[in-house]
Amino acid sequence: MARLVAAFGSSHSPMLAARAEDWNGGFLSRDRARPHVDLDGNPCNYDTLLARAPGDAMERIDPELLACRHADITTAIDRLADDITRSELDALIVVGDDQKELFDDTNMPAIGIYYGDTIRNAAALSVTGDDWMALARRRYHEPRGPADHPCCSRLARHLIEALQGDGFDISVMRGTAEGKYEGHAFSWVHRFCMKHGVVPIVPVFLNAYYPPNQPTPERCYALGEAIARAVAALPGDLRIGILASGGLSHFVVDEVFDRALLDALRRKDATFFRNAPLVKLQSGSSEIRNWICMAGTLAQLEPAWVAYVPGYRTPALTGTGLAFASFR
């Protein structure tokens, strides 16, 4: 039978694709303009967060510290890519959210699986000037034109059948509409986490962001458990991995909750994940659902390493909790 031999977690924030110098003030105008949710789950704006910022806020965005943190995340990404290669996987299940890249308000599945033979990533658009955000986003796409990446349709079809038998209603896709491409949760994996060779993937979509049908933490964890059972029931000597793409907290860094979650991941604390408070899963932090799903697969795996950088980027301490993990 197939074996789940590795599990991974990776943030996919534009901070990771940006240059070190872009962390120092580059995000300020964007974070000023966007709506926010505070650490208690209440809607607020940038000025409110700035007024509440602790006295050491400026120390947390010291340019030298930001440069060190950028170096740390570069090392973590390289280490993750090396681990994926060393795992010698036949397929990698990627759990990510779609931010209206393939889906929209006419159809937003709570849980979906792509079962085509390939999935296409878009061509990188040309960028003139020094638009740092455009340059960062360009790195998620293909420099030589659209690329069709391999998918493991056999595993995908098996997951669909097994999960339906396990009580999950699954939406499915076999291909993409004209002009549509894989979302950044999946292109991140192809462009950054598979530097040494592309592994066939199975895209699994969780609707993390958009009410009213976001899966609960308990449902996400149960989905991970069901995925692990399904992999174990797949005939053949296949080596399978799973990767959670996205998170952690953003667009306000919740360092306390991020670290608690990663500690629970090391302990494989099912109770923590099943009972994760919904107030901590709003706005960009909703992508933590992908990690909760991955956590449900870990019964037979042990932590190899976990890395975390609190990605503060403005005086209001907006940013992203940047996390990476590897289990074997």
Secondary structure by P-SEA (a helix, b strand, c coil): cccccccbbbbbccccccccccccccaaaaaacccccccccccccaaaaaaaccccccccccaaaaaaaaaaaaaaaaaaaaaaaaacccbbbbbbbbccccccccccccbbbbbccbbbbbccccccccaaaaaaaaaacccccbbbbbcaaaaaaaaaaaaaaaccbbbbbccccccccccccccccccccccccccbbbbbbbccccccccccaaaaaaaaaaaaaaaaacccbbbbbbbbcccccccccaaaaaaaaaaaaaaccaaaaaaccccccccccccaaaaaaaaaacccccccbbbbbccccccccccccccccccc
